Amino acid sequence: ISNSDVSDFGLSFYEKLCDLNTWRLWAAGTVIAGWMDQENFHAFRSWIIGKGREAFETALRNPDDLGPFIDDAELNNEPLEYVPVLLLIDRKQPGPRDRTSRDADSEPTGVPFDETDLPAMLPTLAAQFE
């Protein structure tokens, strides 16, 4: 695989992490996992990307519909994010994050949530993971 292909994959993955950086998705992760901090939220978003296009698009469109994608207790696929980063470091190439000004761990977009509002905000997930 060429350095360009590796970098393009790494950039695409990172951009998807940024796209998923919303309070509503953080709320969904909190319902599913029982709690969520910034590190867990980052890993949760990596897990969603690793689940594929349908899970990613569902997470963007309506995180309350993520229930069918939850098939394991480990909501973490953060190592997938680092495959292209480490490969490019090994090849002495710039990392894919150098190609964007976005920050996947910046303040999420949308409206912050109160945990007491989660059952009303995400009723399908709340029923599945109560």
MOPE-V358153 format. One line per field, one symbol per residue. burial: # if it has 16 or more other ideal C-beta (glycine too) atoms within 10 Angstrom, else .. Layout:
burial->???
This chain:
burial->.....##..##.#####.###############..#...############...##.##...#####.##....####..#..##.##......###......#...#....#....#..##.###..#.
